[in-house]
Amino acid sequence: MSEKIYALLLRLYPAQFRKRYGEEALQLLRDRLRDEAGFPARLRLWLDMVADLAISVPREHRALRSALAPAAPALRADGMPSFRVLEEEPPRPATLMVAGLLSAAGLVAFFVLINIAGARFVSRAAQQQAPPATTAPARPAALTAEATSGGGNPADAATAAAGKPGNPRAGSSDQSVSIAALDPAERHRVVTAVADDLSQFYFDREKGQQAAGVVLRQERLGADRAATTGSLLATLLTGQIRGATDDLHLIVEYSAPALPKQPGTALSPDGLARYRALMHETHCTIEKVAVLPGNVGYIKLNSFPEPAVCEPQIRQAMGSIDNTAAVIFDLRDNRGGDPAMTALIAAYLFPKPVYWYNPRGATAAESWLSSPVSGSRLTNKPVYILTSVLTLSGAEQFSYDLKMLHRATLVGETTGGAAHAGVFHRIDDHFGIGIPEVRVVNPYSRHDWEVVGVTPDVRVQPAQALVTAQRLAQAARNGAHTASAQR
């Protein structure tokens, strides 16, 4: 038995060593087994063998690697590389078996990973077509479009203040989406309803009718047959209508929980009372106001609340940093709110009225900021905005507009990409479509931040954004002092 065990242990050595010394090692073992009887002697024998293996096995493999070094490809006289073969014996059956098992395991793992990745890609594609879930989980994000980008529903700010989670690109897909196969008749009914709504409500009637024609034509060609679930159908239709109109604000949504019969954005008196109580409890979602070292004003704001409820608190916060040398707005956890509040805060930063882009509202007198704000000393101070993937909707509007107006430096990571400018039209208990019904003027770019997000000027991890912004503010202050001294 001992001889068999030792023969197996000899396989730890390189093949050339076994071929040259293997039989001698086994004979040495046989001699010692014959001469050294008794438990103490046998124990000493095995301790000697284990110690010898521990020392000699690594040494022999190092020697083998040294032998391999000069075996690098060498050029022949004709310029072709040549190699020397060190091992001349064929692979052992055990080696072939292990190699076969490893190859089979790798192949199985590859197909499993491909299937998992494919499923996640489909799921993510469905999620990326939907807007952010910034309200309670039972309510689809589409129903809060008015609040998140222009309607002024304080419920959205209340939800953000309460810290309720929301996937920045999930939308209704964030619910427990049903995977039951769609009935062909139901699929046809949804496609027809989407086409009808596009024709009736899209602000560009001609484009809306063209998009409706594309949707119906694709159905006749059988393009929708692959959409076997509600979320896949919503994703497919969204891609079709966006491709036909080049409008990223159009979106078809699917919600596993039943949609409300009468979606709307106005709060009931009880809801408004709860909102006021929540704003009082959270100090209107103003998490922190401070003057940081270097005389840098800092405001961490976790939503843009309803001005009718929170204007006094916001004005007090802005006034408390009026004498600072620079301002940092921390929007890393801000998921949106009322666009009127974004305009109210931004007005402090300009010496004259400027156009304030809002993807939800048609151009009107309210589209210009009410600048200058009486007594504000912030109109010429450097402004920094901290962003993250959780910076959404109204917070993205604030960041996007100030960046495009060259009034702020964004520090952090790309925002969530939730402009969602469409008015929501309910199709049935599970499907709806968001449609822009007014033409909005974007003076900065053909597209805003929908899906793609707002790109920071200085890209860092969100956890490092505040320190980075402080350094930038200090560098700007030092530069201003140097320029003043030179003058």
N, C-alpha and C positions, 0 to 999 in steps of 0.2 A: 504493500500500500504506500509506504514512504517513497519507494522508488518511482511509482507512477506519479505521485504528487510532484516530486522533484523534476521529473521529465516534463511535466506541464509548465513548471516554473522556468525551465530552461528556454521556453519559447519567448520569454521576455527579452532574450539576447537577439542580436541581429543574426540573419541566416548564415552569414559567413563564419561567425564565431561558433554557432552550433555545429556547423559542418566540420570545423577544424577541431574543436575541443569538447563537443557534446558527449561523445562516447567516453572520453577520459573522465569527464566530470561524473558521469553515471557510475563508472567503475570505481572511482574514489568513494562515492557514496556507498556502494555495495561493500567495499572493504571496511569502511567505518561501521556500517550496520552489523557486520559480522564480528568485529572486534570489540565494539562498545555496547555492551548489554546493560540492561537495567534502566529505570526511569531517569535518574540523574544524568547518566551518560547520553541517553537519547535526547534529553532536553538540551544538554550542552551542544549536541550535534546540530539540532535544528536552529539554535540560536546562532551558531557559527555560520550555518547556511544562509539564514536571513540577513545577517550582517554582511556576508560576502555578496549576496545579491544586491543589497542596498548600495554597496560601494562599486561593484563591477559593472552592473547593468548600465547606469548612467555613463560610466567611463567608456564602455564599448560603443554606446550610441554616439558619444561625442567624437570618438575616433572615426566612426562611420561618416559623420557629417564633415569631418576634416578631409576624408577621402573623396567626398562628393565635390568639394570646392574646386579642385583642378579639373573636374569633369564638366565644366561649363562649356557651352558650344564653342568649338574652335573652327576656324575657316580652313577649308581644304585648299588645295592649289587652284581649283577651278572657282573658288569664291563661295562655294556652298557650305553651310554649317554642317558639322558632324558631331556625333555624340558617342560617348563610351558607355557601355552597359556594365554596371558593377555586379548586378544580381543575375546570374545565369540560370537559376532554377525557376521553374514555373510557379505561379502563385499556388499556395496550398488550398485545398478544398474549403477549409474553414474561412480563409480570407475571401474566397469567392462568395461563400454563403453570406458572410457579414456584409460584403459590398452589395450583394443583391438585396438583402433586407433593408439596408440604408437607402438604396435607390428607390425601392418600392415605397418606403415611408416618406421619402422626400416628394415623390410623385403624388401620393395621397394628400400630403400636406399642401402641396401646390394647388390642387384642385379645390380643396376645402377653403383655402385663403382666397382663391379667385371667386368662389361662390359668395363668401362673406363680403368681400370687397364690392362685388356687383350688387348685392342686396343693399349695402350701405350707400352705394352711389345712387341707386334709384331712390332710396329714401331721402338722401340729401338733396337730390334734384327736386323732389317734391317739396321739401322744406324750403329751398331757396326761392321758390316761386311765390311763397306766402309771406305776408307781412308779420311784424313782431307781435307776440302775444303779450300785451302790456296790461291786460285786464285779468279779471278772475278766470281761472281755468275753464269754467263752464261757458265762457263767452268768447266766440271767435275774434281774432284780432281785427278782421275786416269790419266788425261792427263798431270799432273804435277809431275808424279812419278819421272821422271828424275831429276827434280829440287829439290824435297823435300828430296831425299835420295841419290843422287849420280850423277845426270846428269849435274848439274851446270847451270841450267837455271836461269838467274838473275831475271826473271819475278816473281818468287816465293818470292824472298827477297824483291822485289819492292812492291808486294802486302802486305806482312807483314809490311813493313815500312809505307805503306799508312794507316795501321790500319783497313783493310777490315776484316769484321767478318768472322769467320769460326768455325763451330762446330767441336771440336776436334775429335769426333767420327762420324760425320755425313756423309761426303763424298757426293756423288751425291744425297743421300736421303735428303740432306739439301735443294734441289730444291723443287719446288711445284710438288711433285710426283703425277702422274696420278693414279687414283684408278679404272680406267676402266678395266673390266675383259679382261684377255688375251685370244686371240683366240688359240684354241688347235694347229692349224697349226703353228702359230707363236711360241708357246712354244716349239714345236718339233724342229723347225728350230734353235732356240737359243740353246737348249740342244745339238743338233748335232754339231753346230759351236763350242761350248765350248769343246766338246770331241775332235774335229779335232785339235783345237789350242793346247790343252794339249798334244796330241800325237806328234805334230810337233815341239813345241817350248820349252816345259819344259826341263830344263837342264839335268834332269835325265830321259832319254827317256823311260826306262823300267817302272819307276814309273808313268810317264806321260801317258803311254798307259794303265797301270792298272787303273789309275784314270778315264781315258776316258771310260774304260769298266764299271766302277762302275756307272758313270753318265748315261750311256745308259741302263744299267741293271735296275737302279732305275726307269727310265722312263717307261720301259716295265712293271714293277711291279705296275705302277700307283702312285708312290710316289710324282710325280710332279703335280698331279691334284689339290692338295690343294693350290698350288701357283696360285692364281687367279689374282694377279697384278704383274707388273714388278718388284717392289721392293721385294716382297715376293719370286718370282722366283730367283732373284739374291741372296737373303739370303740363300735359300734352296740349290742352286747349290754350293755356297761358302762353306757351311757346308759339302756337299758331297765330294768335291775335297780336302778340308783340312783334312777330316777324312781319306781319302784314301792315302794321302801323308804325313800327319803330318807336313805340311808346312803352317804356318800362313801368308806367303807372297802371297799366291794364293788368288785371289779375283775376283768374278764376280760382275760387277756394272750395275746399272740401272740409267739412267738419263732421267727425264721427258722432259727437253729441248733437242732438237736434237743435237747430237754430231757433232763436225766438221768433214768434209770429210777427211781431211788430218791432223790428230793430230800430233803435233811435239813439240819440246822444244826449237828450235832455234828462237831467236828474229830477226825480220826484222830490217834493218838499222834504220827505224823510231822508232821501239820499243826500240832498244838499246839506241837511243838518248834520248827518254823519260825516260828510266831507269837511265841513267847518270844524267839527270836533277833532277830526284827524289832523287837520292843518294846525290847529291850536296845540295839539299834543306833540307834533313833530316840528314845531316852529316853522311851518310852511316849507318843510323839507330842506331848510337851511341847516346842514349838518355842522358847519363850522365857519366862523368868520374870525380872521386873525391878521395881525401885522407880523410878518415873518422877518427874520434877520435880514438886514439890508434895506429895510423899509419897503418890503414887498407885500402888497395887499393880497389876501387869500380868501376866497369864498368857495366852499364845497357845497354845491347845490344838487340835490338828487332828483329834482323835477322842476318843471316850469309851471307853477301853480296858477290858479285862476286869479287875475288881478283884482277882481271884485272882492275877493276874500283876503288876499295876501299882499296887496300893493304896499301897505304901510310897513310891513316887516321887510320887504325887499328894498324899499327906499332907505330904510334905516341901515340895512347891511351895506348898501352902496355908499351911503354917507360916511360910514365908519372907516372906509378905506380911501376916502377922497384925497387925503394928503400924502398918500404913498407914492413911491417913485415908479412902481410897476404894479400890474394886477395879474393874478392867476385865478382863472375860473376852473375849478375841478369838476369836470362833468363825467368822470370815469364810471359813475354809477347812476347817471341821469338817463332815464328812459323816456323823456319827452314830457308833453303837457300842452299848455295853452300857447299858441303862437303869439298872442297879444302880450304875454309875459316876456317872450324872447325879444320882441320889439321894444318893450319898456326898458329892459336892462341894456340892450344895445344902444339905445338913445343916449346913454351917459357917455358913450365913447366917441361921439362925433361932434364937431363944431357947427355942423349944418345938416339939414335933412338929406338923407340918402335913400335910394330905393332899397327896400327890404324884401327880398324874394321869399315868397311863401307858396309852395307847390299846390296848396289847396285853394287859394283865393284868387279871384280875378283881379286885375289891376284896378285899384281904387285909391281914394285919398288916403286911406289907412295903409297903403303899401309903402309910404314914406315914413321914416322915423321922425318922431317929434323932437328932433335935436335942434338947437342945444338944450340940455336940461339945465335949468337955472341953478347956478352955484356949483356945477360939476367942474372939477379940476382934472378929470381923467381923459380929456379929449386928445391929449398929446402924449399920454403915458404908454409905454410898451404893454401889450396885452398877450398873455399866454393862456392857452386852453388845453387842459389835460383830457385825453380821450382814451377810450378802450372799445372793445367789441360790444360792450354793454351800453355805449353811448348811442342813443337811438332817437329817431323821429325829431321832436322839437329840439332836442340837444344837438342833433345833427344839423338842423336848420341854422341854429345859432353858430355852430362851428363853420359850416359851409359858407354862409354869407360873410362872416368876418374874415375868413381866409380869402374869399374871392375879392373882397374890398381891400385886401392887403392891410387889414387893421389888427390882425392877431396872428400869432405863431402857434400852430398846433403841435403838441408834444404827446407822444404815446403810440397807440396802434390804430389801424384803420377801424372806423366805426362800423356799426352793424348793418347799415344800408337799408333803412326803413323809412323811405319817403312816403310811400303808400298814399297817393293823392286822390284815389278814386272814391266816389260815393258808392256805398255797398247796396247791391240789389239782390234781394233774396230770391232764389229760384225754387227751392223746395226745402225740406227739412235739413238737408245736408249740403247743398250746393248754393253758391252765390257768386256774384261777379262784382269787382270793383272797377268803376268806370269814371274817368275824369270827365266832368260835365261842363267845365268852363276852361277857356283858353288862358293859360298862365304865362306870363312873360318871364323867362329866365335870361337876364342880360349877360350872364357869365359864360354859359356853356350850353351845348345842345341837350345834354343830360345833366341831371342832378346826382344825388347820392343813392338813388334807389338801386338796391342789390349790391352795387359796387362799394358803397360806403364813402366816407370822407377820408382822404389820405392825409396823414400828419405831415407837417414840414420836417419834424425831427422824429424819426421812428425809434422808439425805445420800448422796452417792456413796461406795461402800466405801473408796475411797482416802482420803477425808476423814474417815472414821469415828473413827479414833483421835484425831486432833487435836480433833475436835468433842467427843468424850467427855472429853478432858483439860480442855477449857474448861468443860464442864459441872461436872466434879468441882471445879475451882478456884472456880467461882461458888458451888457448894454449900458449900464450905469457908469462903469469905468471908462467906456468909450466916449460917453457924453462928457464926462469930466475932462478927459484928455482934449477933446475938441474944443471945449470951452476955454481951457487953459491956453491952447494955441492961438485962439482968437484974441 
